[in-house]
Amino acid sequence: MSGESLDAGFFTRWMRAAADAMDREADRLTDLDSAIGDADHGTNMRRGFDAVRTALADEEPETPGAVLMLAGKKLVSTVGGASGPLYGTLLRRTGKALGDAPSVGVPELAEALRAGVDAVTQLGGAAPGDKTMLDALVPAVDAMPKGLDAASAAASEGAEATVPLLARKGRASYLGDRSIGHQDPGATSAALLVAALAHGGGE
């Protein structure tokens, strides 16, 4: 897997698979968010990635970086709350790091995605263990050199590991101890995004 070359078509399929996942899991994401947030995460993520799907069909970017830059731009403009800027920053910074290359390997993607995750860290002021999307994204990036399936598994495990955590950032942090015992919706949607990367590109 680490030697595979990933072109714009692969990245477009990734975004489509992510849109399918957000649509399929929207109710679950909203249920998770209703416990510790504003009960709109699933609706917001579905709307945002639907817009990404439409934009990619209309514009057909020719490089991996351009796919992610366009996707990030659409998420910023269509997703409400904090999720739009955070996911938009993740994809735009990753796309910028990929540059104009017509195709990239998994090692290059892992390096670029780490730049995206670092940008999210700076924007949100959170760290792993704070019960946020970073609890899925950081393990995913750490595991990605072993392959996309390893990254997906690490993201899923990271999201599940947010259940016993005390939220320190975001809306959930206002709940104090009541945030304990609930899986973080942002970490859950981040794990869906990484799973789409691992499983969606070959569709």
C-alpha positions as CSV (number, residue, x, y, z in Angstrom):
1,M,0.0,0.0,0.0
2,S,2.8,2.4,0.9
3,G,4.1,2.2,-2.7
4,E,0.7,3.0,-4.3
5,S,0.3,6.2,-6.4
6,L,-2.8,8.2,-5.5
7,D,-4.1,10.6,-8.2
8,A,-6.9,13.2,-8.3
9,G,-9.4,10.4,-9.1
10,F,-8.5,8.6,-5.9
11,F,-8.9,11.8,-3.8
12,T,-12.3,12.5,-5.5
13,R,-13.5,9.0,-4.7
14,W,-12.3,9.5,-1.1
15,M,-14.4,12.7,-0.8
16,R,-17.4,10.9,-2.3
17,A,-17.0,8.0,0.1
18,A,-16.8,10.5,2.9
19,A,-20.0,12.1,1.8
20,D,-21.7,8.7,1.7
21,A,-20.5,7.9,5.2
22,M,-21.6,11.3,6.6
23,D,-25.0,10.7,5.0
24,R,-25.3,7.2,6.3
25,E,-24.1,8.1,9.8
26,A,-25.7,11.5,10.2
27,D,-28.4,10.4,12.6
28,R,-25.8,8.6,14.8
29,L,-23.5,11.7,14.8
30,T,-26.4,13.9,15.8
31,D,-27.4,11.5,18.6
32,L,-23.8,11.6,19.9
33,D,-23.9,15.4,19.7
34,S,-27.3,15.7,21.4
35,A,-25.6,14.2,24.5
36,I,-22.8,16.7,24.8
37,G,-23.3,19.4,22.1
38,D,-25.8,21.2,20.0
39,A,-27.4,18.1,18.4
40,D,-26.5,19.3,14.9
41,H,-23.2,17.6,14.0
42,G,-24.7,15.0,11.8
43,T,-26.8,17.5,9.9
44,N,-23.9,19.8,9.4
45,M,-21.5,17.2,8.2
46,R,-24.1,15.7,5.8
47,R,-24.8,19.2,4.3
48,G,-21.1,20.0,4.1
49,F,-20.0,16.8,2.3
50,D,-23.0,16.9,0.0
51,A,-21.7,20.3,-1.1
52,V,-18.2,18.9,-1.5
53,R,-19.6,16.1,-3.7
54,T,-21.5,18.6,-5.9
55,A,-18.5,20.9,-6.2
56,L,-16.1,18.1,-7.2
57,A,-18.6,17.0,-9.9
58,D,-18.8,20.5,-11.3
59,E,-15.2,21.5,-11.2
60,E,-13.3,18.2,-11.5
61,P,-9.9,19.3,-10.0
62,E,-6.9,17.7,-11.7
63,T,-4.5,17.2,-8.8
64,P,-4.9,15.6,-5.3
65,G,-4.0,19.0,-3.7
66,A,-6.7,20.8,-5.7
67,V,-9.3,18.2,-4.7
68,L,-8.7,18.8,-1.0
69,M,-8.4,22.6,-1.4
70,L,-11.8,22.7,-3.0
71,A,-13.3,20.3,-0.5
72,G,-12.0,22.3,2.4
73,K,-13.3,25.6,0.9
74,K,-16.8,24.1,0.6
75,L,-16.8,22.8,4.1
76,V,-15.9,26.2,5.5
77,S,-18.7,27.8,3.6
78,T,-21.5,25.2,4.2
79,V,-20.8,23.6,7.6
80,G,-22.1,25.4,10.7
81,G,-20.5,25.7,14.1
82,A,-16.9,25.0,14.8
83,S,-16.8,21.9,12.5
84,G,-16.7,23.8,9.2
85,P,-13.5,25.8,10.0
86,L,-11.8,22.8,11.6
87,Y,-12.6,20.3,8.8
88,G,-12.0,23.0,6.2
89,T,-8.6,23.8,7.7
90,L,-7.7,20.2,7.8
91,L,-8.4,19.5,4.2
92,R,-7.1,22.9,2.8
93,R,-3.8,22.7,4.7
94,T,-3.4,19.1,3.7
95,G,-4.1,20.0,0.1
96,K,-1.6,22.9,0.3
97,A,1.1,20.6,1.6
98,L,0.5,18.2,-1.3
99,G,1.1,21.1,-3.8
100,D,0.7,20.6,-7.5
101,A,1.8,17.0,-7.7
102,P,-0.3,14.9,-10.1
103,S,-0.2,12.0,-7.8
104,V,1.2,11.2,-4.4
105,G,2.2,8.1,-2.3
106,V,0.9,7.2,1.1
107,P,4.0,8.6,2.8
108,E,3.5,11.9,1.2
109,L,-0.1,11.9,2.1
110,A,0.7,11.1,5.7
111,E,3.2,14.0,5.9
112,A,0.7,16.4,4.3
113,L,-2.1,15.2,6.6
114,R,0.1,15.8,9.6
115,A,0.4,19.4,8.5
116,G,-3.3,19.6,8.3
117,V,-3.7,18.1,11.8
118,D,-1.2,20.5,13.1
119,A,-3.2,23.4,11.6
120,V,-6.3,22.1,13.3
121,T,-4.4,21.9,16.6
122,Q,-3.4,25.5,16.3
123,L,-6.9,26.7,15.3
124,G,-8.8,24.9,18.0
125,G,-6.2,25.0,20.7
126,A,-6.9,21.3,21.6
127,A,-4.6,18.4,22.1
128,P,-5.0,14.6,22.1
129,G,-6.9,13.6,25.2
130,D,-9.2,16.7,25.2
131,K,-12.1,14.7,23.7
132,T,-12.1,16.3,20.2
133,M,-11.5,15.2,16.6
134,L,-7.8,15.2,17.3
135,D,-8.3,12.0,19.3
136,A,-9.0,10.2,16.1
137,L,-6.8,12.2,13.7
138,V,-3.5,12.1,15.5
139,P,-3.5,8.3,15.9
140,A,-4.5,8.0,12.3
141,V,-1.6,10.1,11.1
142,D,0.8,8.3,13.4
143,A,-0.3,4.9,11.9
144,M,-0.6,6.0,8.3
145,P,3.0,5.0,7.3
146,K,1.9,1.4,8.0
147,G,-0.9,1.8,5.5
148,L,-4.4,3.3,5.1
149,D,-6.1,0.4,6.8
150,A,-3.9,0.9,9.8
151,A,-4.8,4.6,9.9
152,S,-8.5,3.8,9.7
153,A,-8.2,1.3,12.6
154,A,-6.3,3.8,14.7
155,A,-8.8,6.5,14.1
156,S,-11.7,4.3,15.0
157,E,-10.0,3.1,18.2
158,G,-9.2,6.8,19.0
159,A,-12.8,7.8,18.6
160,E,-14.0,5.0,20.9
161,A,-11.4,5.9,23.5
162,T,-13.0,9.3,23.9
163,V,-15.9,7.8,25.8
164,P,-14.3,7.9,29.3
165,L,-12.6,11.3,28.7
166,L,-13.5,14.6,30.2
167,A,-14.0,17.2,27.5
168,R,-11.6,20.1,27.8
169,K,-12.4,21.9,24.5
170,G,-15.6,22.8,22.6
171,R,-19.2,22.9,23.6
172,A,-18.9,19.6,25.5
173,S,-16.4,21.2,27.9
174,Y,-19.2,23.3,29.4
175,L,-20.7,20.1,30.8
176,G,-17.7,19.2,33.0
177,D,-18.0,15.7,34.4
178,R,-21.3,15.1,32.5
179,S,-19.2,14.9,29.3
180,I,-17.7,11.6,30.6
181,G,-19.3,8.5,29.2
182,H,-20.1,9.8,25.8
183,Q,-18.2,9.3,22.6
184,D,-17.1,12.5,21.0
185,P,-19.1,13.3,17.8
186,G,-16.1,15.2,16.2
187,A,-13.8,12.3,16.8
188,T,-16.4,10.0,15.4
189,S,-16.9,12.0,12.2
190,A,-13.1,12.2,11.8
191,A,-12.8,8.4,12.1
192,L,-15.5,8.2,9.3
193,L,-13.3,10.5,7.1
194,V,-10.3,8.3,7.6
195,A,-12.3,5.1,7.0
196,A,-13.5,6.6,3.7
197,L,-9.9,7.2,2.8
198,A,-9.0,3.6,3.4
199,H,-12.1,2.0,1.8
200,G,-13.5,4.6,-0.6
201,G,-10.6,5.1,-2.9
202,G,-10.9,1.8,-4.7
203,E,-14.6,2.1,-5.4
